[in-house]
Amino acid sequence: MRKLREDLRVLDEQLLQVSDEAEDSRLRALVSETPLAAAEHRDAAKAVGALRRNREAMVRRLEKLEVLQDELLDQLTKAD
């Protein structure tokens, strides 16, 4: 779980950076109104979406592991 928490922390940092870049590309697309800028914004938005989905999956895995750990600890304390 420690590794998963560290991976989540790194992913959060990446998501923050990519989100900022996506916002910048959105503004550039609005100002320039060129197909290239719009395409760059779409690509950046897709990257943000993929990172968010990855983060959500990682959080769900971590939550499941925490529940499992709690159940195992409960079984250990009941066995004593």
C-alpha positions in Angstrom: 0.0 0.0 0.0 2.9 2.3 0.6 4.0 2.0 -3.0 0.4 2.7 -4.2 0.2 5.8 -2.0 3.5 7.0 -3.4 2.3 6.3 -7.0 -0.9 8.2 -6.2 1.1 11.2 -4.9 3.2 11.2 -8.1 0.0 10.9 -10.2 -1.5 13.8 -8.4 1.5 16.0 -9.3 1.3 14.9 -12.9 -2.4 15.6 -13.0 -1.8 19.1 -11.7 0.9 19.8 -14.3 -1.1 18.4 -17.2 -4.3 20.2 -16.1 -2.4 23.5 -16.1 -1.1 22.7 -19.5 -4.6 21.8 -20.7 -5.9 25.1 -19.4 -3.1 27.0 -21.2 -3.9 25.2 -24.4 -7.6 26.0 -24.0 -6.8 29.7 -23.7 -4.5 29.6 -26.7 -7.2 27.8 -28.7 -9.7 30.5 -27.8 -7.3 33.4 -28.6 -5.8 32.0 -31.8 -8.9 30.2 -33.2 -6.8 28.0 -35.3 -7.4 24.3 -36.0 -3.9 23.4 -34.7 -4.5 25.1 -31.4 -7.9 23.4 -31.1 -6.3 20.0 -31.8 -3.7 20.7 -29.2 -6.4 21.5 -26.7 -8.3 18.4 -27.5 -5.2 16.3 -27.0 -4.4 17.9 -23.7 -8.0 17.5 -22.5 -7.8 13.8 -23.4 -4.6 13.4 -21.4 -6.2 15.0 -18.4 -9.2 12.7 -18.7 -7.0 9.7 -18.9 -5.0 10.7 -15.9 -8.2 11.3 -13.9 -9.5 7.9 -14.8 -6.2 6.4 -13.8 -6.2 8.2 -10.5 -9.8 7.1 -9.8 -8.9 3.5 -10.4 -5.8 3.8 -8.2 -7.9 5.3 -5.4 -10.4 2.5 -5.7 -7.6 -0.1 -5.5 -6.1 1.6 -2.4 -9.6 1.7 -0.7 -10.1 -2.0 -1.4 -6.6 -2.8 0.0 -7.4 -0.7 3.1 -10.7 -2.6 3.7 -8.9 -5.9 3.2 -6.2 -4.9 5.6 -8.8 -3.9 8.2 -10.6 -7.2 7.8 -7.4 -9.1 8.2 -6.5 -7.2 11.3 -9.9 -7.8 12.7 -9.5 -11.5 12.1 -6.1 -11.4 13.9 -7.5 -9.7 16.9 -10.4 -12.1 17.1 -8.0 -15.1 16.9 -6.1 -13.9 20.0 
